[in-house]
Amino acid sequence: MHHIPRLSEAVYVGMCRYVGSPTEVRIRREVTDIDEVVCRPVMIMKVFDRMKSGSRREGFRFKTSDMDFMFWLPDHKVICDLSQISLYRIPQHTMILMECENLPLGFTRLKLMTPSPDQKVNSSLIASNNEIYISSFLYRAQMLEYQQALGGILGSSIQHGPCATVNHDGYEADYAYCFRSHHWPNVALPWIQRCQIKNWPLDCVLSSIIRNGCHVVPISSSPLNSESGCEWRISFSGAEQKLVSSMNHCQFLCYGLLKIFLKEVINSTENESCLCSYFMKTVVFWVIQNDNHLTWVPENLLVCFWTCVKLLISWVYRGECPNFFIPQNNMFRVKVVGQKQAALFDQLFGLYCKGISCLLLSPTIGEYLYMPIVDRTLTLRTDEGSIIHSCRLDICLFNELAFEVLFRSSRLKEMIKLFICFEQIQTYRLSTFQTVTVQHLLCQSLHHFSWFLSGQITEEMSNKKRAYICDKSLKMMNLASKIGCASEILYLAMLYYKTCQYEQSLRCLQRAQDKMSKPYVTYYGQVNKEMYRRAMSGVSLSDRIRKCLICDILFDYQYINIDELVSEQEANKADRFGTLRIPPLVMLNMLFVLTHHRLGDTVRSQQSLQDLHTLLLYDDGTHVLELFRDISWQILGICQQTCGDYIGALISFQCSLQQTPWHAIQKVTMFRIQGINDFLLQTLE
């Protein structure tokens, strides 16, 4: 046992590198927090309010960490007893009453107290004992149909539990359409007293949880009665997020360790077990709250982990997994029973008999245990500075920002509301990471609004009005390029190109090329760390983003960014997300080719075309991610066709078809190939 602290420290260090250090996890959460604050006012105007949930929201970035969202109608208010109805305004608010009598604990009926203006709700109503209730089964079906009707990738949504789920090329997202209650449910009131007695979570966290209430999601207590209609599950997803965020890093890593252990050891057999990661989270909650003797520090990580495993085994033996908020709700009641329960207990008990060495069965965890077992002289330091390189924190932030795409709208009213939100957020007490996130999202808003303005220009307008709108659009884009990342100026070059100001576009492209060729720039974490450290020593985080970060160029289907890619935008809108993600170096070379071509500079146009071709032929994934090679080869083909190289264009379009179809542009590619073939046939005739 005297080796356990040393092994624990090794696993702690390894998990920090695999799961994330304390600051990396904090960055992930704070970026998401700001995104939700900024998006919420606009989302409300777009019918639904939303909340991110699941393991990504908690701070994990496993390959299996999918995107989960909860959506609800903000004007529909769920109350726990009739006295709360006086807190709302009728008819602006639709009142819904939770009824939990004669139902399994943790489940409720939703009685409609006042008329709803929402057709999807009205189509989900059923009558029972002269009262009107919202059917979870009907509402779930309505929302699946609604999501499928949105088209694109959402058109392929399928039902998965209470969620409408999208799965495309390994990307999975769950959309749970639910109702929100700002009140803590009566059935979970004893939980508050238990937390106060046990002193976990802290009072400030507990108060915040209670203030935020809960959600109700459309799923019944038994899959056998899923069509009976009336039952909804009370969801504490918001409370769970706050509890996970309140954990210290050792507790968070123990939770991550259990998730990995479940996936790589318990569920590694052909017949996946009946356990899910939610049970692992529940185990951690109970152990933290009840075991006062545990010290959650790095040298004790494996002891804490083993305590959680033993509790899980005892639950499986008894067939009882008490819900953390409503202990009488046995979450094993349907899933872990009969032969499944017996087989699972045998498996877990067999692992228990192996002791901590059973962790060697996990490829991820075993890697961290192996070295200290083999090398008894190995010394370990668990402070963050010793575990990770200093620039890794910046890369973590850059990666979060690169994937954080602001909610977009084509309505002027919503855009104005968004800018008001940015103004108000300046009064918040923001961390450094949150401040640069606001800066990044503001930059997106500026070039989004700039494209909106440029789209208002019509041929019927007077020259004076056209010039005025064009000038305003360019000024906004220019401001975005000054506060944004190193690749932001490409949007300004694109706008100059669109408005036929080719000389100005060329100057922007030359500046972009200079910025993006620096040895310390980073794209999806690819960077020379030592070069970065030396160049950015003493530079503020905000300036590091402006100098070092290059991001994908996003084409939203709502706007025509450049005419050459309109067909690809339309195809992506029909079958995907409606957003093209173009690697910045691909966009740079494309604009060089097109701009030189427009200016009649054949030599430079051909050179830029060759640069783009060489990039795609020899890049190892550093500058062009595999997922984006379909659009990248497509762009090369478009450039070659524009410059008159039809045979080269045919080859490039064929290469595009051979890539992972991430952007769903295959139909357009085939159409372009057919067009070139027809042209060549006509030429021969």
C-alpha positions as CSV (number, residue, x, y, z in Angstrom):
1,M,0.0,0.0,0.0
2,H,3.0,2.4,0.4
3,H,3.2,2.4,-3.4
4,I,-0.3,3.8,-3.8
5,P,0.5,7.5,-3.3
6,R,3.2,7.3,-5.9
7,L,1.0,5.4,-8.4
8,S,-1.8,7.9,-7.6
9,E,0.5,10.8,-8.5
10,A,1.5,9.1,-11.7
11,V,-2.2,8.7,-12.7
12,Y,-3.0,12.2,-11.6
13,V,-0.2,13.6,-13.9
14,G,-1.3,11.4,-16.8
15,M,-5.0,12.3,-16.4
16,C,-4.1,16.0,-16.3
17,R,-2.4,15.6,-19.6
18,Y,-5.2,13.4,-21.0
19,V,-8.3,15.0,-19.5
20,G,-6.9,18.5,-18.9
21,S,-5.1,20.5,-16.2
22,P,-7.2,22.6,-13.7
23,T,-6.8,25.8,-15.8
24,E,-7.6,24.0,-19.1
25,V,-10.9,22.7,-17.6
26,R,-11.6,26.2,-16.3
27,I,-11.0,27.7,-19.8
28,R,-13.4,25.2,-21.4
29,R,-16.2,26.1,-18.9
30,E,-15.7,29.8,-19.0
31,V,-15.7,30.0,-22.8
32,T,-19.0,28.1,-22.8
33,D,-20.4,30.3,-20.0
34,I,-19.8,33.4,-22.0
35,D,-21.2,31.8,-25.2
36,E,-24.5,31.0,-23.4
37,V,-24.7,34.5,-21.9
38,V,-24.3,36.1,-25.4
39,C,-26.5,33.7,-27.2
40,R,-29.4,33.6,-24.7
41,P,-31.1,37.0,-25.6
42,V,-31.1,36.0,-29.3
43,M,-32.2,32.5,-28.7
44,I,-35.3,33.7,-26.8
45,M,-36.3,35.6,-29.8
46,K,-35.8,32.5,-31.9
47,V,-38.6,30.6,-30.1
48,F,-36.5,28.5,-27.8
49,D,-34.1,29.2,-24.9
50,R,-31.2,26.7,-24.6
51,M,-28.6,25.2,-22.4
52,K,-25.6,23.1,-23.3
53,S,-25.3,19.9,-21.2
54,G,-23.5,16.7,-21.1
55,S,-19.8,15.9,-20.6
56,R,-18.5,18.6,-22.9
57,R,-20.3,21.2,-20.9
58,E,-18.8,19.7,-17.7
59,G,-15.3,20.3,-19.1
60,F,-14.3,16.9,-20.8
61,R,-13.0,16.8,-24.3
62,F,-12.9,13.0,-24.9
63,K,-13.4,11.9,-28.5
64,T,-16.7,10.4,-27.3
65,S,-17.8,13.6,-25.7
66,D,-20.8,14.5,-27.8
67,M,-22.7,17.8,-27.9
68,D,-25.9,17.8,-25.8
69,F,-28.5,20.7,-25.8
70,M,-31.7,21.3,-23.8
71,F,-34.3,23.5,-25.5
72,W,-37.4,25.0,-23.9
73,L,-40.1,27.5,-24.6
74,P,-39.2,30.5,-22.4
75,D,-42.8,31.7,-22.0
76,H,-44.0,28.4,-20.7
77,K,-43.6,28.3,-16.9
78,V,-43.7,25.1,-14.9
79,I,-44.7,25.5,-11.3
80,C,-44.5,23.0,-8.4
81,D,-47.6,24.2,-6.5
82,L,-50.5,26.5,-7.2
83,S,-49.2,29.3,-4.9
84,Q,-46.4,30.0,-7.4
85,I,-48.9,31.0,-10.2
86,S,-49.0,34.5,-8.7
87,L,-45.3,35.0,-9.7
88,Y,-46.2,35.1,-13.4
89,R,-48.2,37.2,-15.8
90,I,-51.1,35.7,-17.7
91,P,-51.6,35.5,-20.6
92,Q,-48.0,36.4,-21.5
93,H,-47.0,33.2,-19.6
94,T,-48.4,29.7,-20.1
95,M,-48.8,28.0,-16.8
96,I,-48.0,24.3,-16.3
97,L,-48.4,22.5,-13.0
98,M,-46.2,19.6,-11.9
99,E,-48.2,16.7,-10.4
100,C,-46.2,13.9,-8.8
101,E,-48.9,12.0,-6.9
102,N,-49.2,8.3,-7.7
103,L,-46.1,8.3,-9.9
104,P,-42.6,6.8,-9.5
105,L,-40.5,9.2,-7.6
106,G,-38.5,11.5,-10.0
107,F,-41.4,11.6,-12.5
108,T,-44.3,14.0,-12.9
109,R,-47.3,14.8,-15.0
110,L,-47.6,18.3,-16.6
111,K,-51.1,19.8,-16.2
112,L,-51.8,22.7,-18.6
113,M,-53.3,25.5,-16.4
114,T,-53.7,28.2,-19.1
115,P,-53.9,28.1,-22.9
116,S,-50.7,27.8,-24.9
117,P,-50.0,29.8,-28.0
118,D,-47.7,27.1,-29.3
119,Q,-49.1,24.7,-31.9
120,K,-46.6,21.9,-31.0
121,V,-47.8,22.0,-27.3
122,N,-51.5,22.1,-28.4
123,S,-50.9,19.1,-30.6
124,S,-49.5,17.2,-27.6
125,L,-52.5,17.6,-25.3
126,I,-54.5,14.7,-23.8
127,A,-57.5,14.7,-21.5
128,S,-57.6,12.7,-18.3
129,N,-60.1,13.0,-15.4
130,N,-61.5,16.2,-16.9
131,E,-58.0,17.8,-16.9
132,I,-55.7,18.6,-19.7
133,Y,-52.1,17.2,-19.7
134,I,-49.2,17.5,-22.0
135,S,-48.3,14.1,-23.3
136,S,-44.5,13.4,-23.2
137,F,-44.9,10.8,-26.0
138,L,-46.8,13.2,-28.3
139,Y,-44.5,16.2,-27.5
140,R,-41.4,14.1,-28.2
141,A,-42.9,13.1,-31.6
142,Q,-43.9,16.7,-32.3
143,M,-40.4,18.0,-31.6
144,L,-38.7,15.3,-33.6
145,E,-40.9,16.2,-36.6
146,Y,-40.1,19.9,-36.0
147,Q,-36.4,19.3,-35.9
148,Q,-36.5,17.1,-39.0
149,A,-38.4,19.8,-40.9
150,L,-35.5,22.2,-40.3
151,G,-33.7,20.3,-43.0
152,G,-29.9,20.0,-43.5
153,I,-28.3,17.5,-41.1
154,L,-31.2,18.0,-38.7
155,G,-33.4,16.3,-41.2
156,S,-31.8,13.0,-40.4
157,S,-32.7,13.2,-36.7
158,I,-33.9,10.1,-34.9
159,Q,-35.5,9.5,-31.6
160,H,-33.1,8.4,-28.8
161,G,-34.7,8.4,-25.3
162,P,-36.0,11.9,-24.6
163,C,-33.8,13.4,-27.3
164,A,-33.8,14.0,-31.0
165,T,-30.4,12.8,-32.0
166,V,-28.2,13.6,-35.0
167,N,-25.4,11.4,-36.1
168,H,-23.3,12.3,-39.2
169,D,-19.8,11.1,-39.9
170,G,-19.1,10.3,-36.3
171,Y,-20.5,13.6,-35.0
172,E,-23.3,13.1,-32.6
173,A,-25.6,15.7,-31.0
174,D,-28.6,15.2,-28.7
175,Y,-31.4,17.8,-28.6
176,A,-33.7,17.4,-25.6
177,Y,-36.9,19.5,-26.0
178,C,-38.2,20.0,-22.5
179,F,-39.9,22.5,-20.1
180,R,-38.2,24.7,-17.5
181,S,-39.2,25.2,-13.9
182,H,-37.6,28.1,-12.0
183,H,-38.6,26.3,-8.8
184,W,-37.0,23.5,-6.9
185,P,-39.4,20.5,-7.1
186,N,-41.1,19.5,-3.9
187,V,-40.1,15.9,-4.2
188,A,-36.4,17.0,-4.0
189,L,-36.8,19.3,-1.0
190,P,-35.2,16.8,1.4
191,W,-32.0,17.0,-0.7
192,I,-31.5,20.6,0.4
193,Q,-31.5,19.6,4.1
194,R,-29.2,16.7,3.4
195,C,-26.7,19.0,1.7
196,Q,-26.8,21.4,4.6
197,I,-26.1,18.6,7.1
198,K,-23.3,17.0,5.0
199,N,-21.7,20.4,4.1
200,W,-21.6,19.6,0.4
201,P,-22.0,21.4,-1.8
202,L,-21.1,24.8,-0.3
203,D,-23.9,27.1,0.6
204,C,-23.3,29.4,-2.3
205,V,-23.4,26.5,-4.8
206,L,-26.5,25.1,-3.1
207,S,-28.3,28.5,-3.3
208,S,-27.5,28.9,-6.9
209,I,-28.8,25.4,-7.7
210,I,-32.0,26.0,-5.9
211,R,-32.5,29.4,-7.6
212,N,-32.1,27.8,-11.0
213,G,-34.8,25.1,-10.5
214,C,-35.0,22.1,-12.8
215,H,-36.2,20.9,-16.2
216,V,-38.7,18.2,-17.1
217,V,-37.9,16.0,-20.1
218,P,-40.3,13.9,-22.2
219,I,-39.6,10.3,-21.1
220,S,-41.7,7.9,-19.0
221,S,-40.5,5.8,-16.1
222,S,-40.7,2.6,-18.0
223,P,-39.9,2.0,-21.7
224,L,-42.8,-0.6,-21.7
225,N,-45.2,2.3,-21.1
226,S,-43.6,4.9,-23.4
227,E,-46.9,5.4,-25.3
228,S,-49.1,5.9,-22.2
229,G,-48.2,9.6,-22.5
230,C,-48.4,11.4,-19.2
231,E,-45.1,10.9,-17.5
232,W,-42.2,13.3,-17.7
233,R,-38.8,12.8,-15.9
234,I,-37.6,15.6,-13.6
235,S,-34.1,16.5,-14.9
236,F,-31.4,18.0,-12.6
237,S,-29.0,18.6,-15.5
238,G,-28.3,22.2,-14.5
239,A,-27.7,21.3,-10.9
240,E,-25.3,18.5,-11.9
241,Q,-23.3,21.0,-14.0
242,K,-22.9,23.2,-11.0
243,L,-21.9,20.3,-8.7
244,V,-19.3,19.1,-11.2
245,S,-18.0,22.7,-11.5
246,S,-17.7,22.9,-7.7
247,M,-15.5,19.8,-7.5
248,N,-11.7,20.2,-6.9
249,H,-9.5,18.9,-9.7
250,C,-8.8,15.6,-8.0
251,Q,-12.5,14.9,-7.7
252,F,-13.1,15.9,-11.4
253,L,-10.3,13.6,-12.5
254,C,-11.7,10.7,-10.4
255,Y,-15.0,11.2,-12.3
256,G,-13.0,11.2,-15.6
257,L,-11.1,8.1,-14.4
258,L,-14.4,6.3,-13.8
259,K,-15.7,7.3,-17.2
260,I,-12.6,5.9,-18.9
261,F,-12.7,2.7,-16.7
262,L,-16.4,2.2,-17.7
263,K,-15.6,2.6,-21.4
264,E,-12.3,0.7,-21.7
265,V,-12.7,-2.0,-19.0
266,I,-16.2,-2.6,-17.9
267,N,-17.8,-2.0,-21.4
268,S,-14.9,-3.4,-23.4
269,T,-16.5,-6.8,-23.9
270,E,-18.6,-7.5,-27.0
271,N,-21.8,-7.3,-25.0
272,E,-21.8,-3.8,-23.5
273,S,-22.9,-3.7,-19.9
274,C,-26.0,-2.0,-18.7
275,L,-24.0,0.7,-17.0
276,C,-23.8,4.3,-18.3
277,S,-21.6,7.3,-17.4
278,Y,-24.5,8.9,-15.6
279,F,-24.2,6.2,-12.9
280,M,-20.4,7.0,-12.6
281,K,-21.3,10.7,-11.9
282,T,-23.9,9.6,-9.3
283,V,-21.3,7.5,-7.5
284,V,-18.9,10.4,-7.3
285,F,-21.6,12.7,-6.0
286,W,-22.5,10.3,-3.2
287,V,-18.9,9.5,-2.2
288,I,-17.9,13.2,-2.0
289,Q,-20.9,14.0,0.1
290,N,-20.9,11.0,2.4
291,D,-17.2,10.0,2.9
292,N,-15.7,12.7,5.2
293,H,-12.6,10.6,5.7
294,L,-11.4,10.9,2.1
295,T,-8.8,13.5,1.3
296,W,-9.2,14.5,-2.4
297,V,-5.6,15.2,-3.3
298,P,-3.3,13.9,-6.1
299,E,-1.5,11.3,-3.9
300,N,-4.9,9.9,-2.9
301,L,-6.5,9.7,-6.3
302,L,-6.5,5.9,-6.6
303,V,-7.9,5.5,-3.1
304,C,-10.7,7.8,-3.9
305,F,-11.3,6.0,-7.2
306,W,-11.3,2.6,-5.4
307,T,-13.8,3.9,-2.9
308,C,-16.1,4.8,-5.8
309,V,-15.7,1.4,-7.4
310,K,-16.6,-0.4,-4.2
311,L,-19.7,1.7,-3.8
312,L,-20.7,0.9,-7.4
313,I,-20.2,-2.8,-6.7
314,S,-22.4,-2.7,-3.6
315,W,-25.1,-1.0,-5.6
316,V,-25.0,-3.6,-8.3
317,Y,-25.1,-6.4,-5.7
318,R,-28.3,-4.9,-4.1
319,G,-29.8,-3.8,-7.5
320,E,-30.1,-0.3,-6.2
321,C,-28.7,3.0,-7.5
322,P,-30.2,5.9,-5.6
323,N,-30.6,9.1,-7.5
324,F,-28.5,11.8,-5.9
325,F,-31.4,14.3,-5.7
326,I,-34.2,11.8,-5.0
327,P,-32.7,8.7,-3.3
328,Q,-35.9,6.8,-3.4
329,N,-35.7,6.8,-7.2
330,N,-33.7,3.6,-7.9
331,M,-32.1,4.2,-11.3
332,F,-31.3,0.5,-11.6
333,R,-35.0,-0.4,-11.4
334,V,-35.3,-1.1,-15.1
335,K,-31.7,-1.4,-16.4
336,V,-29.8,-3.5,-13.9
337,V,-32.1,-6.5,-13.2
338,G,-32.1,-10.3,-13.5
339,Q,-29.4,-11.9,-15.5
340,K,-27.9,-8.5,-16.5
341,Q,-27.5,-7.7,-12.8
342,A,-25.9,-11.1,-12.0
343,A,-23.5,-10.9,-14.9
344,L,-22.5,-7.4,-14.1
345,F,-21.8,-8.2,-10.5
346,D,-19.6,-11.2,-11.4
347,Q,-17.6,-9.0,-13.8
348,L,-17.2,-6.1,-11.3
349,F,-16.3,-8.5,-8.5
350,G,-13.7,-10.2,-10.7
351,L,-12.1,-6.7,-11.3
352,Y,-12.3,-6.0,-7.6
353,C,-10.3,-9.2,-6.8
354,K,-7.5,-7.9,-9.1
355,G,-7.2,-4.8,-7.0
356,I,-5.8,-1.5,-8.5
357,S,-4.0,-3.6,-11.1
358,C,-7.3,-4.0,-12.9
359,L,-6.6,-0.4,-14.2
360,L,-3.8,-1.9,-16.3
361,L,-6.6,-3.3,-18.5
362,S,-7.4,0.2,-19.6
363,P,-5.1,1.3,-22.5
364,T,-5.4,5.0,-21.4
365,I,-4.8,4.6,-17.7
366,G,-2.5,1.6,-17.9
367,E,0.0,3.8,-19.8
368,Y,0.3,6.1,-16.8
369,L,0.6,3.2,-14.3
370,Y,3.3,1.3,-16.3
371,M,6.2,3.7,-15.9
372,P,6.2,4.1,-12.1
373,I,5.8,0.4,-11.7
374,V,8.8,-0.3,-13.9
375,D,10.9,2.6,-12.7
376,R,10.8,2.7,-8.9
377,T,13.1,5.8,-8.9
378,L,10.8,7.9,-11.0
379,T,9.9,11.2,-9.3
380,L,6.7,13.1,-10.1
381,R,5.5,16.6,-9.5
382,T,1.8,17.4,-9.5
383,D,1.9,21.2,-9.8
384,E,0.3,22.4,-13.1
385,G,3.5,24.2,-14.3
386,S,5.4,20.9,-14.2
387,I,2.7,18.8,-15.9
388,I,2.1,20.9,-19.0
389,H,4.0,23.3,-21.2
390,S,3.1,26.9,-20.7
391,C,1.8,27.4,-24.2
392,R,-0.6,24.5,-23.9
393,L,-3.1,26.7,-22.0
394,D,-3.1,29.2,-24.8
395,I,-3.7,26.3,-27.3
396,C,-6.5,25.1,-25.1
397,L,-8.2,28.5,-25.3
398,F,-7.5,28.9,-29.0
399,N,-9.1,25.5,-29.7
400,E,-12.2,26.4,-27.7
401,L,-12.5,29.7,-29.5
402,A,-12.0,28.1,-32.9
403,F,-15.0,25.9,-32.4
404,E,-17.1,28.5,-30.7
405,V,-19.5,29.8,-33.4
406,L,-21.8,32.6,-32.5
407,F,-25.5,32.0,-33.1
408,R,-26.3,33.8,-36.3
409,S,-29.5,35.6,-37.4
410,S,-30.5,37.4,-40.6
411,R,-32.9,39.7,-38.7
412,L,-31.8,43.2,-37.9
413,K,-33.7,43.3,-34.7
414,E,-31.8,40.3,-33.3
415,M,-28.5,41.7,-34.4
416,I,-29.1,44.9,-32.5
417,K,-30.1,43.0,-29.5
418,L,-26.8,41.1,-29.7
419,F,-24.8,44.3,-29.7
420,I,-26.7,45.5,-26.7
421,C,-25.8,42.3,-25.0
422,F,-22.1,42.9,-25.8
423,E,-22.4,46.4,-24.3
424,Q,-24.1,45.1,-21.1
425,I,-21.6,42.3,-20.7
426,Q,-18.8,44.8,-20.2
427,T,-20.3,45.6,-16.8
428,Y,-19.8,41.9,-15.7
429,R,-16.8,40.8,-13.6
430,L,-15.1,38.8,-16.3
431,S,-12.0,36.6,-16.0
432,T,-9.2,37.1,-18.6
433,F,-10.3,34.0,-20.5
434,Q,-13.9,35.4,-20.6
435,T,-12.8,38.8,-21.7
436,V,-11.0,37.4,-24.8
437,T,-14.0,35.1,-25.5
438,V,-16.2,38.2,-25.6
439,Q,-13.6,39.8,-27.9
440,H,-13.7,36.8,-30.2
441,L,-17.5,36.6,-30.3
442,L,-17.8,40.4,-30.9
443,C,-15.5,40.0,-33.8
444,Q,-17.8,37.3,-35.3
445,S,-20.8,39.6,-34.7
446,L,-19.1,42.5,-36.6
447,H,-18.3,40.5,-39.7
448,H,-21.7,38.8,-39.5
449,F,-23.4,42.2,-39.5
450,S,-21.0,43.4,-42.2
451,W,-22.1,40.6,-44.5
452,F,-25.7,41.4,-43.6
453,L,-25.3,45.1,-44.7
454,S,-23.5,44.1,-47.9
455,G,-26.4,41.8,-48.7
456,Q,-28.9,44.8,-48.6
457,I,-27.3,46.4,-51.7
458,T,-29.6,46.0,-54.7
459,E,-29.3,47.1,-58.3
460,E,-32.3,49.4,-57.9
461,M,-30.5,51.6,-55.3
462,S,-28.9,54.9,-56.2
463,N,-25.1,55.0,-56.5
464,K,-25.0,57.2,-53.4
465,K,-26.9,54.8,-51.2
466,R,-25.0,51.8,-52.5
467,A,-21.7,53.5,-51.7
468,Y,-23.0,54.5,-48.2
469,I,-24.0,50.9,-47.3
470,C,-20.8,49.5,-48.8
471,D,-18.7,51.9,-46.8
472,K,-20.5,51.0,-43.5
473,S,-20.0,47.3,-44.3
474,L,-16.3,47.7,-45.0
475,K,-15.8,49.8,-41.8
476,M,-17.4,47.1,-39.7
477,M,-15.3,44.4,-41.3
478,N,-12.1,46.5,-40.9
479,L,-12.9,46.9,-37.2
480,A,-13.3,43.1,-36.9
481,S,-10.0,42.5,-38.6
482,K,-8.3,44.8,-36.0
483,I,-9.7,43.1,-32.9
484,G,-9.9,39.6,-34.3
485,C,-7.3,36.8,-34.7
486,A,-4.5,36.7,-37.3
487,S,-6.7,35.2,-40.0
488,E,-9.6,37.7,-39.5
489,I,-8.3,40.0,-42.3
490,L,-9.2,37.4,-44.8
491,Y,-12.9,38.3,-44.4
492,L,-12.0,42.0,-45.2
493,A,-10.1,40.8,-48.3
494,M,-13.1,38.7,-49.3
495,L,-15.5,41.7,-48.9
496,Y,-13.2,43.9,-51.1
497,Y,-13.2,41.1,-53.7
498,K,-16.9,40.8,-53.6
499,T,-17.3,44.6,-54.1
500,C,-14.8,44.5,-57.1
501,Q,-12.1,46.4,-55.2
502,Y,-9.3,44.1,-56.2
503,E,-6.3,46.2,-55.4
504,Q,-7.5,46.7,-51.8
505,S,-8.3,43.0,-51.6
506,L,-4.7,42.2,-52.7
507,R,-3.2,44.4,-50.1
508,C,-5.3,42.7,-47.4
509,L,-4.2,39.3,-48.7
510,Q,-0.5,40.3,-48.6
511,R,-1.0,41.4,-44.9
512,A,-2.8,38.1,-44.2
513,Q,0.0,36.1,-45.7
514,D,2.6,38.0,-43.7
515,K,0.6,37.4,-40.4
516,M,-0.1,33.7,-41.1
517,S,3.5,32.8,-42.1
518,K,5.0,33.7,-38.7
519,P,6.6,30.7,-37.0
520,Y,4.5,31.2,-33.9
521,V,1.0,31.0,-35.4
522,T,-1.2,28.1,-34.3
523,Y,-4.0,26.3,-36.1
524,Y,-5.8,23.6,-34.1
525,G,-2.9,23.4,-31.7
526,Q,-0.2,22.9,-34.3
527,V,2.7,25.2,-33.2
528,N,6.4,25.2,-32.5
529,K,6.1,25.5,-28.7
530,E,9.6,26.9,-28.0
531,M,9.3,29.4,-30.8
532,Y,5.9,30.4,-29.5
533,R,7.1,30.8,-25.9
534,R,10.0,33.0,-26.9
535,A,8.0,35.2,-29.3
536,M,5.1,35.7,-26.9
537,S,6.9,36.2,-23.7
538,G,5.4,39.3,-21.9
539,V,2.6,39.7,-24.6
540,S,-0.9,40.0,-23.2
541,L,-3.4,37.2,-23.9
542,S,-5.6,39.5,-26.0
543,D,-2.6,40.3,-28.2
544,R,-1.5,36.7,-28.4
545,I,-4.8,35.9,-29.9
546,R,-4.5,38.7,-32.5
547,K,-0.9,37.6,-33.4
548,C,-1.0,33.8,-33.2
549,L,-4.4,32.3,-33.7
550,I,-5.6,31.4,-37.2
551,C,-9.1,30.0,-37.5
552,D,-11.2,28.4,-40.2
553,I,-13.0,30.8,-42.5
554,L,-16.8,30.3,-42.1
555,F,-19.3,30.7,-44.9
556,D,-22.8,31.0,-43.6
557,Y,-25.6,30.0,-46.0
558,Q,-27.5,33.2,-45.2
559,Y,-25.0,35.4,-47.1
560,I,-23.3,35.3,-50.5
561,N,-19.6,35.8,-49.5
562,I,-18.2,35.2,-52.9
563,D,-20.1,34.1,-56.0
564,E,-17.7,31.2,-56.8
565,L,-18.9,29.2,-53.7
566,V,-22.7,29.9,-53.8
567,S,-23.5,26.3,-55.1
568,E,-21.5,24.8,-52.3
569,Q,-23.2,26.9,-49.7
570,E,-26.6,25.9,-51.0
571,A,-25.7,22.2,-51.0
572,N,-24.4,22.4,-47.5
573,K,-27.5,24.2,-46.4
574,A,-29.7,21.4,-47.8
575,D,-27.7,18.4,-46.3
576,R,-25.5,19.7,-43.5
577,F,-25.2,22.5,-41.0
578,G,-25.4,25.4,-43.5
579,T,-21.8,26.5,-42.7
580,L,-18.7,25.9,-44.9
581,R,-15.5,25.6,-42.9
582,I,-12.5,26.5,-45.1
583,P,-8.9,26.2,-43.9
584,P,-7.4,29.7,-43.8
585,L,-4.4,28.9,-46.0
586,V,-6.8,27.4,-48.6
587,M,-8.9,30.6,-48.5
588,L,-5.8,32.8,-48.7
589,N,-4.6,31.0,-51.9
590,M,-8.1,30.9,-53.4
591,L,-8.4,34.7,-53.0
592,F,-4.9,35.2,-54.4
593,V,-5.8,33.2,-57.5
594,L,-9.1,34.9,-58.1
595,T,-7.9,38.4,-57.4
596,H,-4.9,38.1,-59.7
597,H,-7.1,36.6,-62.3
598,R,-9.5,39.5,-62.1
599,L,-6.6,42.0,-62.4
600,G,-5.4,40.1,-65.5
601,D,-2.1,39.0,-63.8
602,T,-1.8,35.6,-65.3
603,V,1.7,34.9,-64.0
604,R,0.8,35.5,-60.3
605,S,-2.5,33.8,-60.7
606,Q,-0.8,30.6,-61.9
607,Q,1.8,30.8,-59.2
608,S,-1.0,31.1,-56.5
609,L,-2.8,28.2,-58.2
610,Q,0.4,26.1,-57.9
611,D,0.8,27.1,-54.3
612,L,-2.7,25.9,-53.5
613,H,-2.1,22.6,-55.4
614,T,1.2,22.0,-53.6
615,L,-0.5,22.7,-50.2
616,L,-3.2,20.0,-50.9
617,L,-0.7,17.5,-52.3
618,Y,1.8,17.6,-49.5
619,D,0.1,18.8,-46.4
620,D,0.2,16.3,-43.6
621,G,-2.9,17.6,-41.8
622,T,-1.1,20.6,-40.2
623,H,-2.8,23.2,-42.4
624,V,-5.7,21.3,-43.9
625,L,-7.6,19.0,-41.6
626,E,-8.8,15.7,-43.1
627,L,-12.5,16.7,-42.6
628,F,-12.0,19.8,-44.6
629,R,-10.2,18.3,-47.6
630,D,-13.4,17.8,-49.5
631,I,-14.1,21.6,-49.7
632,S,-10.4,22.3,-50.2
633,W,-10.0,20.1,-53.3
634,Q,-13.3,21.6,-54.5
635,I,-11.9,25.1,-54.2
636,L,-8.8,24.1,-56.1
637,G,-11.0,22.7,-58.9
638,I,-13.0,25.9,-59.0
639,C,-9.8,28.0,-59.2
640,Q,-8.4,25.8,-62.0
641,Q,-11.7,26.0,-63.9
642,T,-11.8,29.8,-63.6
643,C,-8.2,30.0,-64.9
644,G,-9.0,27.7,-67.9
645,D,-7.3,24.5,-66.7
646,Y,-10.3,22.2,-67.2
647,I,-8.4,18.9,-67.1
648,G,-6.8,19.9,-63.8
649,A,-10.2,21.0,-62.5
650,L,-11.7,17.6,-63.3
651,I,-8.9,15.8,-61.4
652,S,-9.4,18.1,-58.4
653,F,-13.1,17.6,-58.4
654,Q,-12.6,13.8,-58.5
655,C,-10.2,14.2,-55.5
656,S,-12.9,16.1,-53.7
657,L,-15.3,13.2,-54.2
658,Q,-12.7,10.8,-52.7
659,Q,-12.5,12.7,-49.4
660,T,-14.6,12.4,-46.3
661,P,-17.9,14.1,-47.3
662,W,-17.9,16.4,-44.3
663,H,-19.5,19.4,-46.2
664,A,-22.0,17.3,-48.2
665,I,-21.1,18.9,-51.5
666,Q,-20.9,15.7,-53.6
667,K,-23.9,16.6,-55.7
668,V,-22.4,20.0,-56.6
669,T,-19.1,18.4,-57.4
670,M,-20.8,15.9,-59.8
671,F,-22.7,18.8,-61.4
672,R,-19.4,20.7,-61.9
673,I,-17.7,17.7,-63.4
674,Q,-20.7,17.2,-65.8
675,G,-20.5,20.9,-66.8
676,I,-16.8,20.6,-67.7
677,N,-17.4,17.4,-69.6
678,D,-20.2,19.0,-71.6
679,F,-18.0,22.1,-72.3
680,L,-15.1,19.9,-73.5
681,L,-17.4,17.9,-75.8
682,Q,-18.8,21.1,-77.3
683,T,-15.3,22.3,-77.9
684,L,-14.3,19.1,-79.7
685,E,-17.4,19.3,-81.9
